[in-house]
Amino acid sequence: MLSRPLLALAAASFGIGTTEFVIMGLLPEVAESFGVSVPRAGLLVSGYALGVAIGAPIVAIATARLPRKTALLTLMAVFLFGNVGCALAPSYDLLMIARIVTAFAHGAFFGIGAVVASGLVPREQRAQAVALMFAGLTLANVLGVPFGTALGQVAGWRATFWAVVALGVVAAAAILAFVPGGMAGSRGGLAGEFRSLRRWAVLLPMLISTLASVSLFTVFTYITPLLENVSGLTPTQVTGALLLFGVGLTLGNLIGGRLADRRLMATVIGAFAALVAVLALFAFTAQAAIPAVLTLPVWGALVFALVSPLQIWVVEAATDAPNLASTLNQGAFNLGNATGAALGGGIVTAGFGYGSLPWFGAGVALLALVLTLTARRGGEPLAA
């Protein structure tokens, strides 16, 4: 299972995940460098997420006919170009443009990469293969972001982007060397592919993917003030708690892939049911430091146990347009990121407080669970 092609895809996802999230730890340095406020620098995070959501369908269409290996290498070239632009950006506006350019490669890479990964292994191991590719993304949170932040604080934020460029060069070389050619792109017309995406059987798992992301980011966007103001952790302790959360993400991603290869829909239903319970529990455990810290890795594991099953569900449902559907599902995840952050902000602004956020996250996860159960009752072919 742990083959060189999958490791090449995981290396690329590690670089992409690092460049997406490391900016959060470098906002003060970037703000000082360009003479802007930290909140304005924070728009670089939102700009990237919106770039993924908007760019996913555009890039999916542009690369639809390309052989899949060629498409992956093209996307890595865009990734490298964007990160070089970030490292060299002489102004805030140009840095924003470079971030958006980089984001355009994000959704399509994970979308096409998931299709490639699932095609490298027997059918009964496809979810595990996708989970291994996404392991690079989870490890980016555990390793790439902390080290990238530390490098940026010591050597300047531009050094972090140069390090990401180096990661991207290594990953692109690995894809060139190890990912097999011969995987053709779309053979049908794009109009036909878009028609297939209008089916509820395809749109439903995309909607559920969006809700899973909304549930996560309604809470996680504000996890630092929640842990500091409600749980009573110090900033240093928050860093350690988030490291545990990242470990949970990594383990849950791998476990979810293994379980999904046995019972896909049962895994999705079970993970959502457990997620609702854990988020409801978190509303209570968040009131004290140790229970809050112990809850975080369990929450992280359940969240990412859903990633590869939902991705495979979308690909299976859109058999006649897998590249496009898989890429659009990545856009759905990122749309959920932005929606969840806005929802959480609105809840706090309305006066509910950070401690109430887990209840709202649980409510969104419950809605996703109900929709998943409707798919099972509706006789979806993957419901067995």
Legacy VTK file of the C-alpha trace (Angstrom):
# vtk DataFile Version 3.0
C-alpha trace
ASCII
DATASET POLYDATA
POINTS 384 float
0.000 0.000 0.000
2.777 2.456 0.948
4.060 2.678 -2.636
6.345 5.297 -4.151
3.547 6.873 -6.241
1.414 7.342 -3.119
4.388 8.767 -1.219
4.947 11.225 -4.084
1.311 12.367 -3.857
1.573 12.610 -0.063
4.737 14.730 -0.373
2.919 17.142 -2.671
-0.082 17.340 -0.328
2.324 18.060 2.549
3.730 21.049 0.655
0.275 22.300 -0.362
-1.064 21.926 3.174
1.926 23.734 4.624
1.597 26.727 2.319
-2.140 26.958 3.034
-1.942 26.979 6.831
1.519 28.330 7.702
0.465 31.904 6.919
-1.666 31.840 10.093
1.459 31.647 12.228
3.211 34.393 10.258
0.512 37.072 10.255
2.323 39.427 12.670
5.527 39.272 10.602
3.698 39.789 7.317
1.662 42.668 8.766
4.796 44.401 10.047
6.633 43.850 6.761
3.965 45.621 4.704
2.749 48.078 7.323
-0.791 46.692 7.485
-2.908 45.567 10.414
-2.962 41.939 11.521
-6.681 41.627 10.633
-5.908 42.843 7.100
-3.045 40.365 6.872
-5.549 37.733 8.006
-7.434 38.264 4.756
-4.603 36.298 3.130
-6.168 33.231 4.781
-9.640 34.037 3.451
-8.249 34.907 0.013
-6.590 31.504 -0.249
-9.760 29.634 0.790
-11.877 31.550 -1.706
-9.209 30.973 -4.361
-9.575 27.224 -3.824
-13.385 27.370 -3.962
-13.452 29.552 -7.090
-10.450 28.012 -8.801
-11.505 24.373 -8.374
-14.140 24.293 -11.146
-12.119 26.570 -13.454
-8.956 24.486 -13.198
-10.941 21.242 -13.353
-12.347 22.296 -16.719
-8.949 23.495 -17.983
-7.229 20.205 -17.104
-10.105 17.800 -17.845
-8.676 16.444 -21.114
-5.056 16.216 -19.921
-3.576 12.844 -18.938
-3.721 12.744 -15.155
0.040 12.696 -14.595
0.420 15.692 -16.898
-2.365 17.476 -15.031
-0.664 16.840 -11.674
2.683 18.163 -12.944
0.971 21.217 -14.432
-0.688 21.932 -11.100
2.635 21.556 -9.287
4.109 24.111 -11.699
1.300 26.530 -10.759
1.975 25.777 -7.073
5.674 26.547 -7.479
5.007 29.714 -9.481
2.586 30.966 -6.831
4.930 30.285 -3.922
7.874 31.935 -5.666
5.557 34.902 -6.137
4.764 34.858 -2.401
8.451 34.785 -1.494
9.261 37.697 -3.820
6.082 39.788 -3.369
7.088 43.457 -2.887
3.641 44.530 -1.641
0.641 43.204 0.249
-1.563 43.289 -2.856
0.905 41.244 -4.900
1.230 38.773 -2.026
-2.554 38.364 -2.070
-2.506 37.745 -5.825
0.286 35.176 -5.438
-1.669 33.411 -2.685
-4.751 33.202 -4.906
-2.666 31.848 -7.808
-1.279 29.180 -5.488
-4.786 28.347 -4.271
-5.955 27.661 -7.817
-3.724 24.576 -7.845
-5.000 23.318 -4.488
-8.488 21.975 -5.190
-7.660 20.448 -8.554
-4.520 18.738 -7.214
-6.341 17.042 -4.355
-9.283 16.242 -6.622
-7.234 14.664 -9.417
-4.765 13.212 -6.903
-7.589 11.364 -5.154
-8.680 9.826 -8.457
-5.087 8.844 -9.276
-4.481 7.398 -5.790
-7.662 5.316 -5.936
-6.637 4.018 -9.364
-3.247 2.793 -8.136
-4.650 0.093 -5.848
-7.294 -2.635 -5.900
-10.883 -1.480 -5.418
-11.006 -2.736 -1.833
-8.100 -0.449 -0.847
-9.145 2.780 -2.556
-10.202 4.734 0.532
-6.937 3.811 2.248
-4.966 5.047 -0.765
-6.810 8.385 -0.703
-6.216 8.597 3.053
-2.478 8.085 2.522
-2.418 10.962 0.055
-4.310 13.183 2.501
-1.883 12.124 5.248
0.472 14.711 3.786
-2.139 17.368 4.511
-2.594 16.261 8.127
1.171 16.031 8.680
1.465 19.573 7.356
-0.533 20.675 10.404
1.580 18.583 12.782
5.050 19.266 11.312
5.012 21.684 8.394
3.140 24.564 10.036
5.076 24.607 13.363
8.480 24.342 11.657
7.478 26.799 8.929
6.299 29.283 11.546
9.500 28.896 13.544
11.612 29.378 10.402
9.655 32.492 9.463
10.068 33.980 12.921
13.830 33.402 12.876
14.762 34.028 9.241
11.823 36.115 8.027
8.492 35.028 6.566
9.883 34.934 3.023
12.255 32.129 4.041
9.244 29.968 4.853
7.884 30.325 1.333
11.294 29.510 -0.156
11.309 26.347 1.975
7.863 25.477 0.605
9.209 26.001 -2.925
11.976 23.500 -2.160
9.370 21.019 -0.902
7.394 21.545 -4.081
10.414 20.862 -6.305
11.073 17.576 -4.485
7.402 16.565 -4.706
7.177 17.427 -8.414
10.303 15.384 -9.117
8.818 12.449 -7.202
5.567 12.661 -9.188
7.547 12.800 -12.442
9.621 9.780 -11.435
7.106 7.535 -9.698
3.512 8.270 -10.709
2.740 6.085 -13.728
1.662 7.620 -16.999
-1.118 6.290 -19.164
-4.002 7.469 -16.972
-6.168 9.298 -19.469
-8.164 12.398 -18.703
-11.789 12.927 -19.612
-12.854 11.222 -22.833
-16.387 12.601 -22.946
-17.686 16.089 -23.487
-17.593 18.584 -20.663
-21.284 19.329 -21.151
-22.068 15.692 -20.429
-19.861 15.723 -17.332
-21.624 18.779 -15.957
-24.988 17.149 -16.618
-23.911 14.166 -14.547
-23.009 16.491 -11.681
-26.595 17.761 -11.557
-27.752 14.419 -10.170
-28.751 14.491 -6.497
-26.706 11.331 -5.922
-23.577 13.368 -6.746
-24.626 16.671 -5.170
-25.610 15.070 -1.857
-22.120 13.895 -0.796
-20.718 17.278 -1.877
-23.258 19.013 0.345
-22.371 16.670 3.202
-18.660 17.412 2.648
-19.443 21.122 2.922
-21.371 20.601 6.153
-18.541 18.519 7.635
-16.178 21.419 6.978
-18.657 23.983 8.347
-18.947 21.943 11.549
-15.167 21.895 11.949
-14.387 25.518 11.185
-17.305 26.971 13.155
-15.318 25.847 16.202
-11.709 25.455 15.064
-11.366 28.959 13.634
-11.776 30.277 17.198
-10.086 27.412 19.038
-7.275 29.582 20.446
-9.524 32.145 22.193
-11.813 29.285 23.267
-8.960 27.392 24.918
-7.476 30.526 26.457
-10.663 32.248 27.639
-12.894 29.272 28.433
-10.509 26.400 29.218
-7.864 28.584 30.869
-4.849 27.431 28.855
-1.779 29.606 28.390
-0.570 30.388 24.829
2.202 27.809 25.220
-0.277 25.193 26.383
-2.550 25.999 23.439
0.324 25.185 21.077
0.733 21.769 22.696
-3.013 21.156 22.603
-3.149 21.954 18.900
-0.273 19.539 18.318
-2.408 16.815 19.919
-5.285 17.868 17.682
-2.994 17.433 14.657
-1.992 13.942 15.821
-5.688 13.113 16.052
-6.223 14.376 12.495
-3.456 12.124 11.186
-4.594 8.978 12.990
-8.265 9.549 12.196
-7.485 10.046 8.510
-5.719 6.676 8.286
-8.308 4.823 10.388
-11.198 6.317 8.414
-9.662 5.155 5.144
-9.243 1.609 6.425
-12.795 1.419 7.781
-14.297 2.963 4.629
-12.800 0.219 2.464
-14.851 -2.253 4.484
-18.144 -0.338 4.917
-18.167 3.092 3.306
-21.581 4.383 4.356
-21.403 2.765 7.777
-18.120 4.599 8.342
-19.610 7.962 7.327
-22.702 7.450 9.498
-20.715 6.203 12.489
-18.174 9.035 12.260
-20.871 11.717 12.070
-22.806 10.193 14.988
-19.657 10.105 17.114
-18.752 13.636 15.987
-22.108 14.988 17.175
-21.578 13.323 20.563
-17.972 14.518 20.971
-18.771 18.115 20.036
-21.680 18.127 22.500
-19.295 16.708 25.120
-16.708 19.360 24.211
-19.203 22.053 25.225
-18.763 20.712 28.779
-15.115 19.591 28.751
-14.050 22.953 27.312
-14.795 24.457 30.727
-11.617 22.929 32.193
-8.089 22.617 30.844
-7.319 18.899 31.088
-10.702 17.590 29.832
-10.561 20.094 26.947
-7.087 18.957 25.901
-8.110 15.295 26.081
-11.147 15.944 23.896
-9.218 17.684 21.105
-7.445 14.652 19.558
-10.683 12.625 19.601
-12.490 15.456 17.819
-9.663 15.775 15.286
-9.648 12.026 14.619
-13.398 11.963 13.922
-13.264 15.012 11.642
-10.567 13.563 9.396
-11.962 10.033 9.541
-14.587 11.496 7.196
-12.270 13.030 4.588
-11.324 10.041 2.437
-14.752 8.295 2.756
-16.541 11.427 1.562
-14.066 11.875 -1.282
-14.514 8.271 -2.412
-18.297 8.595 -2.116
-18.246 11.537 -4.525
-15.948 9.757 -6.989
-18.070 6.586 -6.901
-21.275 8.563 -7.408
-19.858 10.441 -10.422
-18.324 7.542 -12.308
-18.658 9.386 -15.629
-17.004 12.591 -14.325
-14.630 11.550 -11.499
-11.959 14.239 -12.006
-14.457 17.084 -12.095
-16.536 15.771 -9.194
-13.497 15.039 -7.035
-12.093 18.517 -7.663
-15.412 20.235 -6.999
-15.633 18.337 -3.720
-12.389 20.009 -2.662
-13.994 23.327 -3.468
-16.931 22.249 -1.306
-14.599 21.569 1.624
-13.085 25.045 1.313
-16.479 26.681 0.899
-17.290 25.040 4.207
-14.097 26.498 5.711
-15.149 30.047 4.855
-18.783 29.457 5.841
-17.857 27.911 9.174
-15.495 30.753 10.039
-18.198 33.304 9.230
-20.844 31.359 11.172
-18.618 31.068 14.227
-17.765 34.754 14.070
-21.441 35.657 13.832
-22.265 33.466 16.833
-19.585 35.103 18.981
-20.574 38.592 17.806
-24.191 37.842 18.715
-23.063 37.344 22.307
-23.256 33.562 22.674
-19.576 33.268 23.654
-16.767 30.972 22.574
-17.973 28.205 24.881
-21.178 27.834 22.876
-19.438 27.129 19.567
-19.210 23.330 20.044
-23.015 23.184 20.322
-23.385 24.862 16.940
-20.706 22.610 15.433
-22.614 19.595 16.762
-25.825 20.922 15.219
-24.234 21.197 11.775
-22.749 17.692 12.118
-26.223 16.401 13.092
-27.678 17.903 9.912
-24.963 16.136 7.893
-25.790 12.870 9.673
-29.495 13.216 8.847
-28.706 13.843 5.172
-26.402 10.801 5.124
-29.166 8.649 6.575
-31.526 9.838 3.823
-28.997 8.560 1.267
-28.970 5.176 2.956
-32.755 4.978 3.098
-32.895 6.093 -0.512
-31.080 2.952 -1.580
-27.771 4.535 -2.672
-25.564 1.792 -4.120
-22.794 2.649 -1.648
-25.008 2.225 1.376
-24.210 -1.425 1.923
LINES 1 385
384 0 1 2 3 4 5 6 7 8 9 10 11 12 13 14 15 16 17 18 19 20 21 22 23 24 25 26 27 28 29 30 31 32 33 34 35 36 37 38 39 40 41 42 43 44 45 46 47 48 49 50 51 52 53 54 55 56 57 58 59 60 61 62 63 64 65 66 67 68 69 70 71 72 73 74 75 76 77 78 79 80 81 82 83 84 85 86 87 88 89 90 91 92 93 94 95 96 97 98 99 100 101 102 103 104 105 106 107 108 109 110 111 112 113 114 115 116 117 118 119 120 121 122 123 124 125 126 127 128 129 130 131 132 133 134 135 136 137 138 139 140 141 142 143 144 145 146 147 148 149 150 151 152 153 154 155 156 157 158 159 160 161 162 163 164 165 166 167 168 169 170 171 172 173 174 175 176 177 178 179 180 181 182 183 184 185 186 187 188 189 190 191 192 193 194 195 196 197 198 199 200 201 202 203 204 205 206 207 208 209 210 211 212 213 214 215 216 217 218 219 220 221 222 223 224 225 226 227 228 229 230 231 232 233 234 235 236 237 238 239 240 241 242 243 244 245 246 247 248 249 250 251 252 253 254 255 256 257 258 259 260 261 262 263 264 265 266 267 268 269 270 271 272 273 274 275 276 277 278 279 280 281 282 283 284 285 286 287 288 289 290 291 292 293 294 295 296 297 298 299 300 301 302 303 304 305 306 307 308 309 310 311 312 313 314 315 316 317 318 319 320 321 322 323 324 325 326 327 328 329 330 331 332 333 334 335 336 337 338 339 340 341 342 343 344 345 346 347 348 349 350 351 352 353 354 355 356 357 358 359 360 361 362 363 364 365 366 367 368 369 370 371 372 373 374 375 376 377 378 379 380 381 382 383
